[in-house]
């Protein structure tokens, strides 16, 4: 357990020293490069819940600090669109909150301002438990989500997504998995040589939540389109 928390501590300090550079040179891209950049942004910045399918209940909360690390598939396009050298892996730290509602519904939201970058991002979700789960049965939930990029003056960017997830608790550990689809709208602003890109990408994810009473840890691997993201969250769940 001490090793787990030591690893998480390292993960949460990485974004401060390996952040993405400012995205402020989109006008330097050709249309194909802009599409490649938009696909990587869709993979990295689309909503990632990092939570099991079971509902929290009316008084339930799940709150934590989270990091998403996405391996870029098109680093050359990202590099040309940035004022500095783009890393091969983009780290996005987040504050994430989920709240249980009546009748099997949950809501969630996150916010981030990536260090040393003009990337600011927020998003939210509404989830409904088709099956709430029990000692014998898994929980199954359907989620609709949205994320919006701010801070990049040359880009109007957002994603929407739909997901189906399943989870089953075993003592303190709850493994979960899901599939879905992400729709991305990426529109250049004030860049005459580029046009808007709209596309969708399939996604799937697997993860596990470990609840230790006062402390909650969740780890998740997500593949959206061609890019893989690794997510770690440390916080409280009750």
N, C-alpha and C positions, 0 to 999 in steps of 0.2 A: 504493500500500500504506500509506503514512503517513496518507493521508486515511481509509482504512478503520479503522485503529487509533484515530485521533482521534475518529471518529464513535462507535466502540464505547466509548471512554472517556466521552464525553458520555452515552451511553445508560445506562451503569452508574452514573452519579452522579444520574440523574433520580429514582430511587425514594426517595432520602433526603429530597428536598424536595417530592415530589408523591405521597406515600403515601396510601393509603386511610385514612379516619378509623375510629375504633372502631365496630364494629357492635354496638350495645348498646341499641337502641331498637326491637327487633323487635315488641314489644308494641303499638307505635303503628300497625302495618300492618293493613290489611284483607286478606282472604284473596287477592284478586286481586293486590294489591301484593306479598304474600309469594311468590306464584307467580312474579311478574316478577323479584323479587330473586333467587329460587332459580335461575331460568334464567340470569341474568347470572353468578351464582356458578358454576354448572355450566360455563359457557363459559370463565370466567377461571381457575378453580381445578382443572379436570380435567387429567389427566396429559398432558404434552406432551414427547415424547422428544427432539426436536431432534437427530436422528441419522440417518444413512443406514441402509438395510435390510441391508447386508452385515454378516456376523458379525465380531466382533473377533478371534476365535481364542482359544485357551486362555490365552495370556500377554498378551492385549490389554486395554488400558484406554482409556477416554475420560472425562476429568474436566474440569469447567469451572465458571465462574461464569456465570450465565444471568439474563436479564431477560425477562419476558413482559409486554407492554403490551396490554391488552384495552379496546377501545372499548365502553363500556356502552350497551346498548340501552334500559335502563330506569333512567336516573340518578335520576329522581324517587323511585322506590321505595328505591333505595340511600340517597338523601339522608335520607328519613324514618326509615330504620332506623339511621342513624348519629348520633353525638353532635355531629358537626360537618358541614361542607359536603362532600359527596362529590365527587370529581373526575369529569369526563366520561370519563377514561381511567384505569384502575387498573393500576399497575405492581407486579409481583410479582418480586423478585429471588430467586434460588435458587442453591444449591450442588447440582450434579448429577454423579453418578458412574455409569458403566457398566463392567461387567466381562465379558469373554468366558469361556465355559465350553466343555467338550467337546461334540462331536456337533452343532455348529451352534446351540447355545443361548447366550443372553446374558441377564444380569440388569442392572437399573438401579434407582436410587433417587435421590430429591432431598429437600431440606428447606429451609424458609424461615420466617423470622419477619419480617413486613413492618414496616419502620420506622414509628414513630408510630402504630401500629395494634395491635389485639388479634388480628389474623389470624396464625395459625401453621398451617403446612401441610406435610404430608409425603406421599410416595407412592412407589410402586415398580412395576416391570414385569418380565415374563418374556417373552422374544422367542425365536422359533425361525425359522431360515433354511430356507424351503422350497427355495430355490435359493441357493447360497453366492456365485454370481457368478464371473466370469472376465474375461479380456480381451475375449471375444466376447459373453458372456452377462451380463444384469443379475442382480442379487441381488433375491430376493423373500422377505419375512419377514412373519410373523404375530405380533402382540403382544397380550398381555392386561395391563391396568394397573389401578391403584387409587390414589386420592388421598383424604386424610382431613383435614378442617379441625379444628383445635384452637384454644382460646383464646377462642372466642365462647361465653359461658356460656348464651345463650338459643337456641343452635342446635346440633343434632347433624346434621352434613352429611358425606356422602362420595359419591364417584363411582367407577364401574367402567367400563372401556372395552375394546373389541376393535377392532383395526386391521389392515389389510393394506397393506404398503408395498413400494415398488420403488425401486431405485437403480442407477446405472451410473457408474463412475468414468472420468474422462478426465484423465490426468496427475494434477495436484494437486487437481482439483475433482471433486466427486461430487454431481451433482444427484439429488434424490429427491422422491417424492410418495407420497401414500397416502389411503385412505378408511377410515372406521370409524363406530362408534356409541358414544355415551356415555350411561350410565344414571346418573341422579342421585336420591339420597334426601336430602330436606331436611326435618328434623323440628324444630318449635319445642319448646323446653324451658321449662317453667314459664310458658307463655303460653296461657291458657285459651281465648282467642278465635280461635286458629288451629289448623289441622290439618296433618298431614304431607302433603308433596307428593312424588310419585314420577313420573318421566317420563324419556323418552329423547330424545336429539338426534343428528341426523346430523352428521358432521364430514368435512372433507377438508383436506389440507395439502400444501404444496409448499415445498421448501427446497434449500439447497446447502451442502455442507461443503467448506471450503478447508483443506487440510493443508500447513503450511509446514515440517514437520519438528519443530522445537521448539515451535511454536505452532499451534493449531488454532482455526479460526473457523467457526461455523455460523450461518446465518440461515434463519428459517422463518416462513411465513405460515400460520395455521391459522384455519379458520372452523368453529366449533362452534355449532350452532343458528343464530341470527341474528347472533351477535357475532363479530367478527374480532379475532384476536390476532396480534401481531408478536413474534417471539422472536429474541434474539441471545445467542450463547454464545461465550465466549472461554476457552480452556484448552489441554489437551494430549491428544493421541491417539496411541497407539503400540501 
